Amino acid sequence: MTHRKFEPPQPEYYIPLHVGKSGKEDLNYTGDDTGDTISEKNDTFCELTGLYWIWKNVRCDVAGVCHYRRYFVRRGSQDEPGPLGQKLLNRDSIERCLQTYDMIVPDSGMTQEGSVWNQYALRHRIADWMECGKIIHELCPEYDPAYQWSQNCNFVSLGNMVITRKEILDEYCEWLFRILFEAERRIDTSGYDAYQRRIFGFLSERLFRVWLLKQPLRIREEPVLLTG
């Protein structure tokens, strides 16, 4: 996922996707503005406009999301010298992993604020997170315990990064966007600055763990390398 020019990794299965391409300068990458798209919502949905595009328009066995400056890497390789391509999870390692696990996600981070609730309240508008809780209770109340547990715990996986089989990714997107589109209908963001307008990207980073807690999936955590 990218919104700017960058030097993509060399393996051909790392495919740059220009998110929020609608109405923007063409970067000569595949864009998220064709087919079934929400590209025009990028200022509030961030990289999720790319995730939505993959969900609706891509047919494949395995799909994943990383960023132009954040990548899944081999465990222990974060501080190793050498080209980035030597550190990345490659096709073989991904396919081997998915023979044992269902999904690859970033290493869990621990908040400094004591809980996900406190962290969100200090950085964003806590009423928006609470509204998501109301929506979950209305649309899928079986997720209520996972919502409560996830907001009271101290773990968070940022970046909306994932690698998994496409049918699992589709199931997650079906759940996630149903909640976010309802939240978009209810929450007035007209007074938010440019940073806080990225609300649905922020919310989804926390909602991902809510969804995971209800799934009978085998999860593999891998480190993420920030390149700049």
NUTORBA-65562 format. One record per residue (C-alpha): residue number from 0; residue in one letter; x, y, z. Coordinates in pm, 1 decimal. Layout:
N
PT	n	res	xx	yy	zz
PT	NUM	A	X	Y	Z
...
END
This chain:
228
PT	n	res	xx	yy	zz
PT	0	M	0.0	0.0	0.0
PT	1	T	138.4	340.3	-94.6
PT	2	H	30.1	694.4	-167.1
PT	3	R	370.2	808.4	-297.2
PT	4	K	653.3	696.4	-522.5
PT	5	F	896.3	452.6	-359.1
PT	6	E	1139.5	173.8	-445.7
PT	7	P	931.3	-144.8	-435.4
PT	8	P	1085.1	-474.2	-321.5
PT	9	Q	1213.2	-681.1	-611.6
PT	10	P	1006.5	-1001.9	-570.5
PT	11	E	723.2	-987.0	-821.6
PT	12	Y	467.0	-1091.0	-562.2
PT	13	Y	516.0	-760.4	-377.5
PT	14	I	280.9	-549.0	-590.4
PT	15	P	254.8	-172.9	-524.4
PT	16	L	-106.5	-58.0	-486.0
PT	17	H	-173.8	316.4	-508.2
PT	18	V	-433.7	381.6	-238.5
PT	19	G	-656.3	685.2	-261.7
PT	20	K	-570.2	711.1	-631.3
PT	21	S	-906.6	861.7	-726.4
PT	22	G	-842.7	1219.4	-839.1
PT	23	K	-469.6	1201.4	-761.5
PT	24	E	-156.6	1210.5	-978.7
PT	25	D	-90.5	874.4	-1146.1
PT	26	L	210.8	702.4	-988.0
PT	27	N	210.0	427.4	-1254.7
PT	28	Y	114.3	164.0	-1000.3
PT	29	T	-200.3	-45.6	-987.0
PT	30	G	-466.9	180.9	-834.6
PT	31	D	-756.1	124.5	-596.7
PT	32	D	-988.5	336.2	-815.2
PT	33	T	-1119.9	71.4	-1056.0
PT	34	G	-1403.5	-178.0	-1029.0
PT	35	D	-1580.5	-183.6	-692.5
PT	36	T	-1394.6	92.5	-508.8
PT	37	I	-1399.7	334.3	-214.1
PT	38	S	-1082.2	512.0	-327.4
PT	39	E	-1239.6	854.5	-269.4
PT	40	K	-1268.1	775.2	104.3
PT	41	N	-891.2	748.2	153.7
PT	42	D	-864.5	1056.4	376.0
PT	43	T	-1079.6	881.0	637.8
PT	44	F	-1015.8	512.0	559.4
PT	45	C	-638.8	528.0	488.8
PT	46	E	-496.9	197.0	360.2
PT	47	L	-838.7	36.6	403.1
PT	48	T	-935.6	170.2	59.7
PT	49	G	-671.1	-68.1	-72.1
PT	50	L	-790.0	-354.1	147.1
PT	51	Y	-1145.6	-298.7	22.6
PT	52	W	-1020.7	-301.9	-338.3
PT	53	I	-837.8	-633.5	-285.5
PT	54	W	-1148.1	-780.0	-120.9
PT	55	K	-1380.6	-680.7	-403.3
PT	56	N	-1160.7	-703.8	-711.7
PT	57	V	-878.1	-955.1	-664.2
PT	58	R	-903.4	-1331.8	-709.6
PT	59	C	-609.6	-1527.4	-568.7
PT	60	D	-520.7	-1799.5	-316.9
PT	61	V	-320.9	-1587.6	-70.8
PT	62	A	-328.6	-1211.1	-19.0
PT	63	G	-147.5	-977.9	214.1
PT	64	V	-104.4	-614.5	309.4
PT	65	C	216.1	-432.5	393.8
PT	66	H	315.8	-67.4	344.5
PT	67	Y	568.1	120.3	134.2
PT	68	R	778.9	159.4	449.1
PT	69	R	657.4	-130.3	669.7
PT	70	Y	721.8	-495.5	586.8
PT	71	F	695.8	-836.1	747.9
PT	72	V	1049.2	-971.6	791.5
PT	73	R	1210.8	-1292.2	904.1
PT	74	R	1234.2	-1318.1	1282.0
PT	75	G	1574.0	-1197.7	1397.6
PT	76	S	1641.9	-1002.3	1078.0
PT	77	Q	1526.9	-655.5	1187.4
PT	78	D	1879.5	-537.3	1264.1
PT	79	E	2070.4	-746.1	1012.3
PT	80	P	2267.6	-557.6	744.8
PT	81	G	2201.5	-620.6	378.4
PT	82	P	1930.8	-547.9	119.9
PT	83	L	1570.7	-533.6	231.0
PT	84	G	1481.8	-822.5	0.2
PT	85	Q	1700.4	-1057.6	203.0
PT	86	K	1494.4	-983.4	515.1
PT	87	L	1141.5	-999.6	375.5
PT	88	L	913.3	-1295.3	418.9
PT	89	N	942.8	-1460.4	79.4
PT	90	R	699.1	-1677.1	-110.7
PT	91	D	844.0	-2003.5	21.5
PT	92	S	843.1	-1892.9	385.8
PT	93	I	487.5	-1760.1	355.7
PT	94	E	357.4	-2078.1	192.1
PT	95	R	532.0	-2298.7	450.4
PT	96	C	391.7	-2088.8	733.4
PT	97	L	37.7	-2109.0	596.9
PT	98	Q	58.7	-2487.4	594.7
PT	99	T	67.7	-2472.6	976.3
PT	100	Y	-96.1	-2137.0	1051.2
PT	101	D	-400.0	-1964.0	904.4
PT	102	M	-280.2	-1606.4	927.3
PT	103	I	35.7	-1397.5	967.7
PT	104	V	-4.2	-1076.0	1169.0
PT	105	P	239.8	-822.0	1318.7
PT	106	D	399.8	-885.0	1655.8
PT	107	S	172.9	-756.4	1931.1
PT	108	G	281.4	-425.5	2076.0
PT	109	M	217.5	-323.2	2435.6
PT	110	T	60.7	15.6	2496.1
PT	111	Q	233.2	249.5	2739.2
PT	112	E	-103.1	370.6	2865.9
PT	113	G	-208.0	42.6	3029.9
PT	114	S	-492.7	-48.4	2797.1
PT	115	V	-616.9	-4.4	2442.6
PT	116	W	-901.7	207.0	2581.2
PT	117	N	-660.7	450.1	2748.7
PT	118	Q	-435.2	460.9	2444.6
PT	119	Y	-721.1	547.1	2209.6
PT	120	A	-865.8	803.1	2450.1
PT	121	L	-533.8	988.7	2469.4
PT	122	R	-475.8	993.3	2094.4
PT	123	H	-821.0	1015.5	1939.2
PT	124	R	-1188.6	1072.7	2023.4
PT	125	I	-1294.5	793.5	2257.8
PT	126	A	-1661.4	845.4	2170.5
PT	127	D	-1583.7	706.5	1823.7
PT	128	W	-1447.8	383.8	1970.8
PT	129	M	-1749.8	362.1	2201.5
PT	130	E	-1978.3	403.9	1899.7
PT	131	C	-1808.4	103.4	1741.7
PT	132	G	-1893.7	-92.2	2054.7
PT	133	K	-2259.4	5.2	2019.2
PT	134	I	-2257.5	-97.6	1653.6
PT	135	I	-2100.4	-433.2	1735.8
PT	136	H	-2367.0	-491.7	1999.7
PT	137	E	-2640.3	-414.2	1747.4
PT	138	L	-2503.4	-596.0	1442.0
PT	139	C	-2303.1	-885.7	1588.3
PT	140	P	-2351.8	-908.5	1967.6
PT	141	E	-2160.3	-1235.6	1980.5
PT	142	Y	-1850.5	-1013.3	1953.3
PT	143	D	-1935.4	-813.6	2269.2
PT	144	P	-1699.1	-1012.1	2497.5
PT	145	A	-1413.8	-981.1	2246.4
PT	146	Y	-1471.0	-606.4	2220.4
PT	147	Q	-1463.6	-567.2	2599.0
PT	148	W	-1158.1	-787.4	2640.9
PT	149	S	-960.6	-621.4	2363.2
PT	150	Q	-1016.1	-267.4	2491.8
PT	151	N	-916.8	-360.1	2846.3
PT	152	C	-602.4	-548.2	2748.9
PT	153	N	-262.5	-396.3	2678.5
PT	154	F	-196.7	-541.7	2332.1
PT	155	V	-243.3	-383.6	1991.8
PT	156	S	-137.5	-469.0	1635.2
PT	157	L	-97.4	-151.0	1433.1
PT	158	G	-82.3	-99.0	1058.2
PT	159	N	-369.8	-316.1	932.6
PT	160	M	-107.5	-561.1	806.9
PT	161	V	-188.6	-926.8	741.4
PT	162	I	-110.5	-1225.0	518.8
PT	163	T	-367.1	-1502.7	485.8
PT	164	R	-574.4	-1710.8	248.7
PT	165	K	-803.6	-1492.9	42.1
PT	166	E	-1123.5	-1653.2	170.9
PT	167	I	-1023.5	-1565.8	529.7
PT	168	L	-939.3	-1210.2	428.5
PT	169	D	-1278.7	-1184.0	259.8
PT	170	E	-1456.5	-1298.2	576.9
PT	171	Y	-1273.3	-1036.5	780.3
PT	172	C	-1351.8	-760.0	530.4
PT	173	E	-1719.3	-852.6	526.7
PT	174	W	-1729.4	-807.8	905.6
PT	175	L	-1506.2	-501.3	923.7
PT	176	F	-1661.0	-285.8	654.0
PT	177	R	-2013.3	-357.8	772.9
PT	178	I	-1916.1	-200.9	1106.3
PT	179	L	-1711.3	85.2	962.1
PT	180	F	-1970.7	192.5	706.4
PT	181	E	-2229.1	209.9	983.4
PT	182	A	-1982.7	408.2	1197.8
PT	183	E	-1922.9	641.2	903.8
PT	184	R	-2297.6	701.8	884.1
PT	185	R	-2319.1	792.6	1254.2
PT	186	I	-1997.1	985.1	1324.6
PT	187	D	-1960.6	1347.6	1216.2
PT	188	T	-1596.4	1408.0	1117.2
PT	189	S	-1649.1	1755.5	969.4
PT	190	G	-1461.5	1922.2	1257.1
PT	191	Y	-1166.8	1680.6	1258.8
PT	192	D	-820.2	1788.8	1144.7
PT	193	A	-639.7	1595.8	870.5
PT	194	Y	-481.7	1352.3	1117.1
PT	195	Q	-797.8	1271.7	1311.9
PT	196	R	-991.7	1234.0	986.3
PT	197	R	-802.3	906.6	943.9
PT	198	I	-1051.2	773.7	1198.2
PT	199	F	-1153.9	450.2	1028.3
PT	200	G	-794.1	341.4	981.1
PT	201	F	-736.1	400.4	1354.1
PT	202	L	-1053.1	215.6	1453.9
PT	203	S	-981.9	-82.8	1231.6
PT	204	E	-639.7	-136.1	1387.6
PT	205	R	-819.1	-204.9	1718.5
PT	206	L	-1115.0	-387.6	1563.6
PT	207	F	-881.4	-639.7	1399.8
PT	208	R	-805.7	-800.2	1736.3
PT	209	V	-1176.4	-801.5	1825.3
PT	210	W	-1241.7	-1009.0	1514.4
PT	211	L	-941.7	-1237.6	1570.5
PT	212	L	-1054.0	-1326.2	1921.8
PT	213	K	-1372.1	-1484.9	1784.3
PT	214	Q	-1206.5	-1685.9	1507.7
PT	215	P	-1085.8	-2047.6	1538.2
PT	216	L	-765.5	-1950.2	1357.6
PT	217	R	-403.0	-2040.9	1415.5
PT	218	I	-217.2	-1709.0	1427.2
PT	219	R	151.7	-1655.0	1358.6
PT	220	E	303.0	-1324.2	1469.3
PT	221	E	602.2	-1189.9	1274.2
PT	222	P	813.5	-876.9	1326.5
PT	223	V	759.2	-567.0	1117.4
PT	224	L	1048.6	-357.9	983.9
PT	225	L	999.5	17.7	950.2
PT	226	T	1222.1	135.1	665.2
PT	227	G	1181.8	511.8	692.2
END
